[in-house]
Amino acid sequence: KPSSPRPLEIKDILSWKSISSARISADGRWFAYSLTPNEGNSELVVKEIDGTREYRFNLGDAPRNFSALILISDDSRWVAFMSYPSFEETKKLRQDKKRIEPKASLLELASGQKTDWPGVRKIAFSEESSLCLAIHRLAPESQEKEKDKWTGSDLVLKNLKSGQEMSLGNISEFAFNRSGEWLALLIDARDLAGNGVMLKNLRSNELQVLDSGHFFYKNLKWDDKGQALSVLKGRQ
């Protein structure tokens, strides 16, 4: 016998879930989205549209409608996503004035194999080429407490073909061009040492220095065709 109706309570409203950060793969086979309550932990759902496979992962207390929370590679083989400490953990971290450190994950859709990286601030696939995933790590907390701050931190490049990883240090910004052949990088190191703009060819692994010096470099942008770069350069 069904229970008799009761008035809605605050806890009921807070538990209601909505779909956000929805993505459909380029080949139309996969649908990924987050189930997000008004308060509490979100969940990632990755479903095969014309099939039975489904993957689910806890996203913790993830930001609402965060556009870079869930990414699908252009070749429709991979899903990358960010997850966060649980709602309860996040609340305590804020009370203790401690840093909240997201985690990045890479899911291979065919096998369901997942790889994780802790302490990440941003992720991105290499656009149309689907050659690699870039994982931009958070800078150490000790670096943030320095009087003369610099913003560079490690950038991990995960090769999606070979599975190999390489790390580049003191990266403050990065951007793939539209074809995914080139990766532009800004260096921001302690005392401006080695600061500059670099360009990496993802197929040959050639690394070029376009400009360097005791300057700061910001706002890295490719043009729509992915053939020209712009960056702000200045002195402190």
C-alpha positions in Angstrom: 0.0 0.0 0.0 1.5 3.4 -1.0 2.3 5.8 1.8 0.0 8.7 2.2 1.1 12.0 0.7 3.1 14.4 2.8 4.2 18.0 2.4 7.5 18.6 0.6 10.5 19.3 2.9 13.7 21.2 2.4 15.6 17.9 2.3 13.4 16.7 -0.6 14.1 19.8 -2.7 17.9 19.6 -2.0 17.9 16.0 -3.3 16.2 16.8 -6.6 18.7 16.1 -9.5 19.1 17.8 -12.8 21.1 16.9 -15.9 24.0 19.2 -16.7 27.3 19.3 -18.7 25.6 17.0 -21.3 27.8 15.8 -24.2 27.1 13.5 -27.3 30.1 11.9 -29.0 30.9 12.9 -32.6 29.9 9.4 -33.9 26.6 9.6 -32.1 27.2 6.4 -30.1 27.7 7.8 -26.6 25.8 10.3 -24.3 27.6 11.7 -21.2 26.1 13.9 -18.6 26.2 14.7 -14.9 23.3 14.1 -12.5 23.5 17.1 -10.1 21.4 17.6 -7.0 20.6 21.0 -5.5 22.9 20.0 -2.7 25.2 17.0 -2.5 27.4 14.8 -4.7 27.0 14.7 -8.5 27.3 11.6 -10.6 28.7 11.1 -14.1 26.7 8.9 -16.4 28.1 7.7 -19.7 25.6 5.7 -21.8 25.8 3.9 -25.1 22.9 5.3 -27.1 22.2 2.2 -29.2 23.5 -0.4 -26.8 23.5 -1.6 -23.2 26.9 -0.3 -21.9 26.8 2.3 -19.2 29.5 3.7 -16.9 28.8 5.7 -13.7 31.3 7.6 -11.5 31.0 9.8 -8.4 31.9 13.5 -9.2 31.7 14.7 -5.6 30.7 18.3 -4.9 31.3 19.4 -8.5 30.6 22.9 -9.7 27.1 23.3 -11.3 27.1 23.7 -15.1 30.9 23.7 -15.3 31.5 23.4 -19.1 34.9 21.7 -18.8 33.6 19.1 -16.3 33.1 16.4 -19.0 34.9 16.1 -22.3 34.6 13.6 -25.2 37.5 13.2 -27.6 36.8 14.0 -31.3 37.4 10.3 -32.3 34.7 9.3 -29.8 37.0 6.8 -28.0 37.7 8.6 -24.7 35.9 10.6 -22.0 37.8 12.9 -19.7 36.2 14.4 -16.6 37.0 16.3 -13.4 35.8 15.1 -10.0 35.9 16.7 -6.6 35.9 15.8 -2.9 32.5 14.8 -1.5 30.0 17.4 -0.2 31.0 16.6 3.4 34.7 16.7 2.7 34.4 20.0 0.8 32.4 21.6 3.6 35.2 20.6 6.1 38.0 21.8 3.8 36.3 25.2 3.5 35.8 25.4 7.3 39.5 24.6 7.8 40.4 27.0 5.0 42.2 24.3 3.1 42.6 24.0 -0.6 40.0 21.9 -2.6 41.9 19.7 -5.1 40.0 18.2 -8.0 41.0 15.0 -9.7 41.1 14.3 -13.4 40.1 10.9 -14.9 40.4 9.4 -18.4 37.9 6.7 -19.4 38.5 4.4 -22.4 34.9 3.8 -23.7 35.7 0.4 -25.4 37.2 -1.2 -22.3 35.9 0.8 -19.4 39.5 1.3 -18.2 40.0 4.5 -16.1 43.1 6.4 -15.3 43.3 9.1 -12.6 45.5 12.1 -11.8 45.1 13.9 -8.4 45.6 17.7 -7.9 44.5 19.0 -11.3 43.2 22.4 -12.4 42.4 21.9 -16.1 42.1 19.2 -18.7 41.8 19.3 -22.5 41.9 16.9 -25.5 44.0 17.8 -28.5 41.0 19.0 -30.6 40.5 17.2 -34.0 43.6 15.0 -33.9 42.7 13.2 -30.6 46.4 12.6 -30.2 46.6 13.3 -26.5 45.0 14.6 -23.3 46.6 17.5 -21.5 46.4 17.4 -17.7 47.4 20.7 -16.0 48.4 20.1 -12.4 47.8 22.4 -9.5 50.9 24.2 -8.3 52.2 23.1 -4.9 50.6 24.9 -1.9 54.1 26.1 -0.9 54.4 27.9 -4.2 51.2 29.8 -3.6 52.5 31.1 -0.3 55.6 32.6 -1.8 55.9 36.4 -1.6 56.8 36.7 -5.3 54.2 34.5 -6.9 54.6 32.6 -10.2 51.8 30.6 -11.8 53.5 27.9 -13.7 52.9 24.2 -12.8 53.4 20.8 -14.4 51.5 19.9 -17.6 51.2 16.2 -18.2 50.6 15.1 -21.8 49.0 11.6 -22.1 49.5 10.1 -25.5 46.2 8.4 -26.4 47.9 6.1 -29.0 50.9 4.8 -27.1 49.7 5.4 -23.5 53.0 7.2 -22.6 53.1 10.3 -20.5 55.5 13.2 -20.6 55.6 16.2 -18.2 56.5 19.8 -18.9 57.3 22.2 -16.0 56.3 25.8 -15.2 53.4 25.9 -17.6 50.9 28.7 -16.9 48.7 28.4 -20.0 48.3 26.0 -22.9 46.2 25.8 -26.0 45.8 23.3 -28.9 45.2 24.6 -32.3 42.0 23.5 -34.2 43.6 20.6 -36.0 45.3 19.3 -32.9 48.7 19.2 -34.5 50.2 22.0 -32.4 50.3 22.8 -28.7 51.2 26.4 -27.6 52.6 26.9 -24.1 53.3 29.8 -21.8 56.1 29.5 -19.2 55.8 31.4 -15.9 58.7 30.4 -13.6 60.1 31.7 -10.4 61.9 35.1 -10.8 60.8 35.1 -14.5 63.6 32.7 -15.2 63.0 31.0 -18.6 59.7 32.7 -19.2 58.4 32.6 -22.7 56.2 31.2 -25.4 56.8 27.7 -26.8 55.2 25.6 -29.6 55.2 21.8 -29.6 54.4 19.7 -32.7 52.4 16.7 -31.3 53.4 14.4 -34.2 57.1 15.0 -34.3 57.5 16.1 -30.7 59.6 19.0 -31.8 59.6 21.9 -29.3 60.3 25.4 -30.5 60.9 28.6 -28.4 59.0 31.5 -30.1 59.9 34.2 -27.6 61.6 34.3 -24.2 62.9 36.8 -21.6 62.3 38.3 -18.2 58.7 39.2 -19.1 55.3 37.9 -18.2 53.2 36.3 -20.9 49.4 35.9 -20.6 46.1 35.4 -22.6 47.3 32.7 -25.0 44.9 32.4 -28.0 44.8 30.7 -31.4 42.9 32.2 -34.3 39.8 30.3 -35.6 41.8 28.5 -38.3 44.6 27.5 -35.8 47.3 29.1 -37.9 48.2 32.1 -35.8 48.8 32.8 -32.1 48.3 35.9 -30.0 49.7 36.6 -26.5 50.2 39.5 -24.1 53.8 40.3 -23.2 54.9 42.8 -20.6 57.0 43.7 -17.6 56.1 43.6 -14.0 
